[in-house]
Amino acid sequence: MSRWDSLRPTSNEEKGRRIDGKLDTKTVNADEYHKLGDKGQQGRHRQKTDRNIVHSRLTPHPKVRSRKKNEEASLSSKPCRPRPRPRPRMCANGEIQRYLQEIRERIAVHFRQQQSSTLENYQGTTLFLKDIEEIQTIITTNEQCYSDVCGILLDLLEVKSENSEFSSVVVLVLEEKLRYAQDHAIRFTLSKLQAIKAVNTLNHLYGSYGGSRAASTGSHASTQTIDSNSLILCIAMLVQTQANKLPAEDTARSIVLRTFLPYLEKLQEEICPCYHEKTTRVFVSICQALVQLLHDQGHASSILAPLVQDIALNNGMECTVVNPTRVKLVSVMSHILDAWTRNVHPGSQQAVTNSACEVVTATLDSIRKLKQTPVTIVDEGSTLSGSLQPSLLSVLELRPTIQADLETRIAYIKLCRSLLACYPNCMTGIGWKLLVEDYNKYLPFFFDPSIHNSNDVVEPLIDMNIELLADVVKVLPWKRWLNQDISHKNRGTSGLFRKVTSALESLFSIVSEDFQPSPTRFPKSRSYSRLLKTLLTDIPICNDGLKQTATQLWQSLAYVIFDPSSSESKVQLAADSLVQSSGGYSSPSGEMVGMCEVGRIWFSEKREASGIFIERLFDSIASQNNGWKHSFEILVALLKTLPNVAVENWFSYRVLLERLSRSGGIDRTTLYLDILEAFASGRRDFGDDVSQSHEDFVNFACTFLDSASANNTMQIHRCILRIYSYFLGVDWRQLAEKEKLRIHLHRITMQCNAASAKLRELACKAIGEFCTQFFGEGNSAIVFTSRTIAEEVCGQLLQSSKDTHPTVRAMAIFALGNLADSVRACETYHLLDEEIVCAIVQLVVEALNDRNDKVVGNAIRCVGHAGFVVLKQKSSSAYRLAREILERLTEKLSRSLSASLDKESNVVLTWKQRSTAKKHGWGTCYSLGMILGAISHDCSDENSMIAGCAHAFQMLSLCLQHHACLNLKFVLAAMDAMCKISPTTMVLLSSNQRLIGAALCNSIELLSLSMDDKDINRCVDFRKLAQRNACLLRHLLRSSSNADARYVLLEEEISSREMNNLYKWMVEQTIEDVDARSYEIFALGLSSLSRWSDDISLEQRFASRALQMCKCLDDTGRFAEAIDARIEEIDEL
């Protein structure tokens, strides 16, 4: 019989009563319980009946006696004697679970009896102490069993939380189990309710007993309380393992703010050269718990993001809402790191320092992910970087006074990288000291492994060092330092200029040494490629020294590619650096990135070396040697941004493609098509007149395309369609002149009916690019079949616009928009008759209700171009379609405004839906501007478009009114749309509904804001908004009437301040921009309204300015008449 089975009753007399299968503890006293536990034990499981209840590490307790009276006396007065610790015992998982189930049953019975007060306190305590003793001896690595063990201990703690001595025993055992799980990586799990109750119970005990530990150290042992270090250690380990089950806001306020941070704050106040082992473990556990919370998005938001109930700090001009947990967390950790740097013997506290670095790093990463940048707290970045700068430099500059181990150095490097990512503008000082000051005297240590004693730890530190250097080079303001406001003649003598250029030359030279034929050290770091790309792309080349060292680095990389003595990793590193520095990819803003300045200089000035390099690339690809894949990647990257590389080596380039095409096979065909596509792409995006007007390109490109089109592989057809989409207008014109245009166009349109949706999409895209290039450059004027081609293309696109796949529909509508845009831009309206244009408009208007957002976005763009073209037909059906377009676009704009301004909609919509609504609103304003600009010349009361125009103008005016809540592009597009309406139409709008006055009022308020608040003008976006608002205000003033001026002057938002600012701005404008009538309408309004009767000076200024401008115009007119008369006299003579 096992030890655990012996604890269970074996007979009816011994087991007492059973109530529904559970032990009735009312009939079993302590003596009987021990007798039952000892009966049946045999062999090696035999134990003495007077075995210990607790071991020496636990709080001493009295022995259980046979009589109740003696037990009560011992519990109240007699001190406990220490006992030897029970030997741990390995047990089967099934036995453990059966025993734990019995304890659960007793706990449940105890809860019921405790409510009725039928169980005396000593008896329950004695029974559960016996259970705790047995639980302490359990050793298991089973996760489920360990979860049950910790769950039982937490239940026992909740049962007797009011008994401090009992709770002390439970807390110590729980600490032991949690530490064992942490040391042996046992991942136990608790339920959500268990985790919340456990953390709250421990936190309540810490609040009740944690502060009395110091006061009770000198008292008698019988009056001792719970160890606060054990309590907070248990809390930290539970939070670390069960963070995803705890409520975010409660944890941030009750655990982090009121428990963890005060404990850490007390430690940093009493910081000493060496912490106690237990204190160090507590500190590290708290930091690990904080890191775990900060890695969770919900907990990080509650700890760092501003909440409604947070206090407001008056920071400068405006009131900034901050999270007090965030402020205290950053302050405590920075003080701890600063104290470690100033410590005389910091070696013993490196574990504390590493943990503090991890917390600050996790905090900064979470702030960056939550987009809580320095805008929310202006001084946070500078304060934090300033307080951490001494410790960062002490470790990063490798000063001999700071003896930091590898883990500490890596922790500080991660911290510095997080600071650079979160507060780049505040890290200029640290970057200056690391890279520029004293010409990089510490820089060689970042690359040199000889400074370390152990070679097996060099690579991770070198990797981190190089990553840090790449970050520092990325954020430092090199252009501002090197492009000073002094003459080019004296720039070389500037101290700042010489320091920066010397430091950069030193950095380029150090890196170049690693790629020499026989380097003293080899670049093993995987981060080297990023550093090389940053150096080659982000450093401005402004003098001969920098040009020489930078081009030397590029030439060293090019040499490594074909150096037989270079290792594969070194060749791969050089190839990756050259490819990434060559550009040819799209930036986040959608623009194509070109070749870096160093590469352009090397190819233009080192003609001989670059020519040899290109020839070796061609030979490597053609011969398919060991390094041909690297050569292929480099050649494709170069052709995308430097197409002249192929033009200058045209014969070799053509020979390479011919050799690849003769080889046959899908792989070789794809290979030469990729090379041809790279040249076509670079020729369109970065080509000059020489490459774009190359006459031989179309001939040999079409030859290869004809050869490849015989292959029915989908991959080949994708390459062919992409190449066609890169053709220029001059290429299509040559094909038209040779009567080969229809052949290639038919090859494209055939793929619109392909089985693959991707092929159909690429075919529609190629047709769209064809429409832009062929119809958009006047080619239709020399090709008599242009109208037929346009109708054929339009018919195919109308069919593809009804495709079942959304990407095909979106690209077909995009191509229709390109066709309409080309017709509008070149005014070649004869290419499309009215019936086809109306069909396009009807289809696009229906597409505005498509379920796919991309289809809707392209439809919004297309309907503007097509609507402009249809209005040029000047027919009744055209005006009917125009009115429908206005209604649908205005409705779409109203929905976009609702999604952006309505708080309830923002809560319901996802971030992607809100982003889509913003893009659709921006595009809708642009299309509305095109439609309003087209109908302005023919708009009148008879064609009944004035109502649609008025509604559209009203919605555009709302965009200006809510400019602070909308995206900048949204507001700018709305302003442009209002500016495109003609003054005649504006007068008609103003006569019906005082729309001009409302728009004028919003524009004046924005003007006053830009003139009063000088700090807001520092923002680039607001400067763009103010400049565009000035254009809109001039347009509105030219169209305003007396009624519009009265409307403005009656608005409560318009005060004397706004009117004074308006007058100052109007005076600065020219006579052509602001005429005398604009002053006159405000002067009349000010004189007729009693609201402005107190400010007579304002009225007088507007009136006098109007008279002055009228007189100036009269004088100018008489002067012009005199000059004309004099000219006539001269002619007569």
Buried (B, 14 or more C-beta within 10 A) or exposed (E): EBBBBBBBBEEEEBBBEEEEEBBBBBEBBBBBBBEBBBBBBEEEBEEEEEEBBBBEEBBBBBBBBEEBEBBBEBBEEEEBEBBEBBEEEEBEBEBBBBBBEBBBBBBEBBEEBBEEEEBEBBBBBBBBBBBBBBBBBBEBEBEEBBBBBBBBBBBBBBBBBEBBBBBBBBBBBBBBBBBBBBEEEBEBBBEEEBBBBBBBBBBEBBEBBBEBBEEEEEEEEBEBBBBBBBBBBBBBBBBBBBBEBBBBBEBBBBBBBBBBBEBBBEBBEEBEEBBEEEBBBBBBBBBBBBBBBBBBEBBBBBBBBBBEEBEEEEBEEEEBBBBBBBBBBBBBBBBBBBBBBEBEEBEEBBBBBBBBBBBBBBBBBBBBBBEBBBEBBBEBBBBBBBBBBEBBBBBBBBEEEBEBEBBBBBBBBBBBBBBBBBBBEBBBBBBBBBBBBEBBEBBEBBBBBEEBEEEEBBEBBBBBBBBBBBBBBBBBBBEEBBEEEEEEEEBEEBEEBBBBBBBBBBBBBBBBBBBEEEBEEEBBBEBBBBBBBBBBBBBEBBBEBBBBBBBBBBBBBBBBBBBEEBEEEBBBBBBBBBBBBBBBEEEEEEEBBBBBBBBBBBBEEBEEBBBEBBEBBBBBBBEBEEBBBBBBBBBBBBBBBBBBBBBBBEEBBBEBBBBBBEBEEEEBBBBBBBBBBBBBBBBBBBBEEEBBEBEEBBEBBBEBBBEBBEBEEEEBBBBBBBBBBBBBBBBBBBBBEEEBBBEBBEBBBBBBEBEBBBBBBBBBBBBBBBBBBBBBBEBBEEBEEBBEBBBBBBEBBBEBBEBEBBBBBBBBBBBBBBBBBBBBEBEBBEBBEBEBBBBBBBBBBEBBEBEBBBBBBBBBBBBBBBBBBBBBBEEEBBBBBBBBBBBBBBBBBBBBBEBBBEEEBBEEBEEEBBEBBBBBBBBBBBBBBBBBBBBBEBBEEEBEBBBBBBBBBBBBBBBBBBBEEBBBBBBBBBBBBBBBBBEEBBBBBBBEBBBBBBBBBBBBBBBBBBBEEEEBBEEEEBEBBBEBBBBBBBBBBBBBBBBBBBBBBBBEEBEEEBBBBBBEBBEEBEEEBBBBBBBBBBBBBBBBBEEBEEBEEBBEBBBEBBEEBBEEEEEEEEEEEEEEEEEEEEEEE
